[in-house]
Amino acid sequence: MRVGIIGLGLSGKSSLFYALTGQPREQASGKPHRRLGRAIIPEPRVELIAEKDQSKRTTYPEVAFIDPEGFPAEAGKSLGDEMMGMVRESDLLALVIRAFDNPCVMHPTGKFDGGRDLGTCFSDLIIQDLAVLEKVHYRTAREYERGKKTLKREYETLEKAIAILSDGKFLIQSSLASDELAILSAYEPLTSKQGIVVWNVNEDAEFGRGGVGVPEEIKSMCDERLWGVGAASLAIESEIMDIPPEDRQDFLNDLGVTETIRDRFLSAVYKRLGLITFFTGGSIEAAARQIRAGETAWDAAGKVHNDIQKGFIRAEVMSFDDLKDLGSVDAVRKAGRYRLEKKEYIVRDGDIIHFRFST
């Protein structure tokens, strides 16, 4: 899963990237580019599976992050097309909004106003999508009017999407049909994505704790767009990453919190994207893998390898809880809790799956 980090200039975007990935800051290059990083999601269940299977390696689920960087100061007043082009492939957008004034760090517009900035960013996302879809609609309309009637559904879908955006709404707010969403997905519209607003408070504000510190009007703006929102002091979060891992817990204890933004944010990503975890085991590798709730055993096979999906025969399934409670695969079998499932089987969180497939 990929998360694109966006925000106006000097909002704390790079600080969020550092707090999530621990990847060292780069020296300013003055040239726009994408910075890529990853965060491993802790998953203690896969460790038990690895122990029982005596696996040679253990693989944890990951989230990839995209951080557009290197834009000139004058570009920081809005979300420009170059920055947005760098994150269109993302599954979720993380929008950083600066929620404090600091005379030592000037705001790109010269005056701090978090609510205004959030409104600006939401409007910019709509404008970016309109620019893309109107160009596609123009080309499609010409071909459709010249007699290419197979484009009728695409033509109508583009008209509908443009009307939604022109009304000031995100596509995610609308009730588009599944085939309409499939048509639009080819153009990766930004407003069809899940999103989380990171309300970046100052160091003196109450630390983190999700919605604490987020004004009601900001929550309402995010709720209207069907986006999540949470507060964090990214300055403090960056300090935490500077501390050696073995000393971080003491620092958190002094702050009176148990989780960093990394923990909270990764949990929020899973929730907003509707992700669950299934496992594969064996002597070579025990792995925790991501899949969306509602997807099938056939979909899960594709997460492991395309060849397994193509040659899918059956899925041997047991739950992690059964393995943990009963102690071994043999015990799960004897208890009648080990199942053979077809490709239509809906995967559940905690399923341990062994795929039978032809080559």
N, C-alpha and C positions, 0 to 999 in steps of 0.2 A: 504494500500500500504506500502511496506517495502523498505527502503533504507539502503544499506550496505555501511559503511564508511571504506575506505581502504587508505593505504599510507605507505610509508617507515617510519622507525623509526624517531622520533622527527620532523615529518613534520607538526604537528598541528592537527592531526586527532582527538585527545581527546578534543582539544579546539573547533573544529567544532561541535562535539557532544554536548558539553556544551552550545555553542551558539544557537544551534537549539532546544534543549530540556529543558535547564535550570536545568538539573539534576546535583546535586553536584558531584564534582570530587571524585573518590575513592582513598583510599590509595593503593599504589603499593602492589600487592599480590605476584608477582613473578611467578604466574601461569596463563597460557593462558586461557581466558574465554571470553564469549560474554556479553557485557553490552547492555541492552535494554532500550530504551526510546521512548517517544512519543511527538509529537507536534500537538496541536490543530490548525486547520486552521480557521481563522476568517471568518465568513459568516453572514453578517448582514441581508441577505434576510430571513434566517430561524427565526430570531428574530421577524420579522413582522408576519410571519406565526404563530408563537407561541402566539403572542399577539392576533391575530384574533381568533385563536382556543382556547384561554385560556388554553394552554397546561401546564401540571404539570411540565414537564421537557423539556429542549431543548438540542438536541444532535448535536454536530458539527463534521465535517469530521476530521479525524486524519491521520497522517503519522507516521509509526513506524520506528525507527532507530536501526541499529545493529552496534555496535562498538567493533571489536575484540581487546582485551587488554591483557596486561601481558606478552608480548613476550620479551625474552632476547635481549640485545643490538645487539648481532651478527646476530639476525634474522631480524634486521631492514634494511639490505642492499637489500632486495628483498621482493616480495609478496609471502610468503611461502604457501604450500598447506594447512597447518592447519588454517591459517588466511582466506584463500579463501574458505575453507570448511565451515566456519562460516557465510559466506555471500552469498552462492550459491542460497539460497531461495529468495534472494532480487529481487524486480522488477526493481530496478535502483541502480547503483553504483556511489558513490561520492568519487572521488579520490583526495586526498589532496597532493599538490606538494609544497614544501617549495621553495619560490622564493627569498630568502634573505640569506645573510651570517650573522652569529652572533658568535663571538669568545667565547661567554659565553655558547653557546649551540652547541656542536660539531656535525657535520654531521656524520651519521653512516659510510660513506666511507672515512671520513677525509677531503673531499673537496666538497664544494657546487657547484652544477651545475643543475639548474632546468630543462633545456632541456634534459640533460642526464637522470635525474631521471624519467621524463615523458616517455622517450623512454624505459627505463628499466621496468617500470610498465606495459606499453603496451605489451612489449615482454613477461613479466611474465604471463599476462593474457592468451596470446596465448599458452604458454608452459603448463599452468595448464589445459587448455581445451584439448590440444593434449594428455596429460597424461591420462585423463579420457576417451576420445573417442577412443584412440588406444587400451586400455584394453577391452572396450566394443566391438570394431570391431574385435578383435582377437577371443573373445568368439562367436560372431555372425557368423564370417566367418567359424569357425569349424562346427557349427551346420548347416549352409547353405550348406556347401560342403558335409556334410553327408546326404543331401537329404531333409532338412527341407526348402522347397521352399517358404513357407509362409513368410520367413525372407528376401526374395529378396529385397523388397523396403527398409527395414531397413538397410540391408547390403550395398546397393547402396548409401543410404543417408549418412551413416557413412563414406564411402569412399570419397564422395563428400566434406563433412565437413572437413575431415582430409586434403584433398588436398588444400582447401581454407586456412586453418590455416598454413599449411606447406609453403604456398606462402607468409606468413607474414601478412595476412589480418584477420580482425575480421569477425565473421559470420554475424554480423549486416550489414557489407558492401556488402554482397553477395545477389543475387536474388534467395534465396531458396523458393521453393513452400510451400504453406500452410501445406500440409501433411508432407513435410520434416521437417518443423519447429516443427510440432506436435510430430514427432518422436524424434527429438533432445531435446525437452523440458523436456523429462523424465530424462535427465542427467544434466539439469540446467546449460548449458554452459555460462560461464562468458562473453564471447565476443558476445553473442547474445543479451545482455541486453543494455538498454539505459544507458548513463553515463554522469556525469557532473564533470569536473575537477575544483577544487577549487584552484586557484593560490594564495597561501598564501603570501602576500607581507608584508614588514616590517611596523612598526608603523609610519615611516616618509613618506611612499608612499601615493599617493592620495587614499582616502578612498573609497573602493567599487566601486559602479556604474557599475556593470556588467562587460563588456569587458575592461573598462578603466584599464590600468596597465598591461594588458596581451600582451606580445610581439607578433608580427605578425607571427613569426615562430611557436610559441606555438599554436596560433589560427589555423594555417594551419595543424599542427599535429592533433589537435582535430577534425577539419572539415573533415580530411581524414578518421577518424574513426567514423564519424557521431555522435560525442559526443559534448556536450556543454562545455563552459568554462567561468569562471568569476573570477574576482580578489576581494580579501577581506583581510584586516588585522585581522587575527583571534585573535591576542593579544588584539586589541581594541574591537573586538566583545565580547571577554570574559569579558573585563572590563564593557561593557554595561550590561551584565547579572548580574554583581556584584552590580549594582546600583539598588536601590528600583524602582519598576515599575513606581511609580508616578513621579520619577525624571528623567527617561530615556529620555523623549522628550527634556528636556532642554539640556542634553548632546548631543543629536543628532543635535539640533539646533546650538550648538557651533561648531559642525563639518561641518555644512552646508549640511546635508543630511536628508532625510525624512524616509528612510527605513533601517532596519538592514539586515544582511545576512539572518536572519530567514525569513523575509518577501520575499526577493528576491529569496531565494532558494526554498521555498515552491511553489512560483509562477512558477519557472523553472521546478520543478518536475511535476506539473500539465501539463505544456506545453509539455514536452518531453514524458510523458506517455500518452498524448492525453486524459486527464481526463476532465470530465464535472461534474456538480452537479445537482442532482434532489432532490426533497423534498417529504417527507410524513408528514402528519399532523394529528391532532386529539386531543381530550381532555387530553389524557395521555401523548403523546410525539409529539413534532415537531422535525423532524430530517433532516439534510442535509447529503446526501449520495453520494459517488463517484461512477462513472461508466465511462468506456471508450467510447469516441465518436464512434458512429456507432453501439453500442450495443442496444438491443431491450428491450421492456417492459417486456418480459419473463426473460431476464437477470437481469433487475432491480428488479423484484420480488424476485430473489434469493439473492440479496443484503440485502433484508429486512428479509426474513426467507425462509428456504428450503421448508417448508410446503406450503407457499404462492405460490412458484414457481411450486410445484408439482400439486396443485389444481387450477392453474391459469384459470380464466374464461374470464375476461375483465379488462382493465385498464381505470379508469375514469381520464381524464387528463385536466388540464388547465395550462396556463403559469403564472409564478410569476408576470410578467408585467401586465397581465390582472387583476389579483387579486389586485395588487397595484393600478392600474389606476381606476378600477371600484368599488373597496372598499369592496366587499363581494362575497362569493361563489354564492349567489342567483343572484346578479347582473351579474356575469359572465355567469350563466345559461341563464338568460333572454336575454343577448346579443348574445346568440348562440355560445359562446366561450368555452363551457364546452363539452368535447368530450368523446365518448366511443371508445377505441382502442383495436385491437387484439394483440396477443403476438408478432407479427412481427413488430409492430410499433417501429420506431427508436426514441429513447429517445433524447430530446433536452435539452441543458443547461437551467435550470430554470423551467423545468416541475415540476408541483405539481401533484403527482399521488396517487390515492386511488385504491387499488387492490381489485377486486372481485374474490373470490376463494372458492372452495369447500373443505370441511374437510373430 
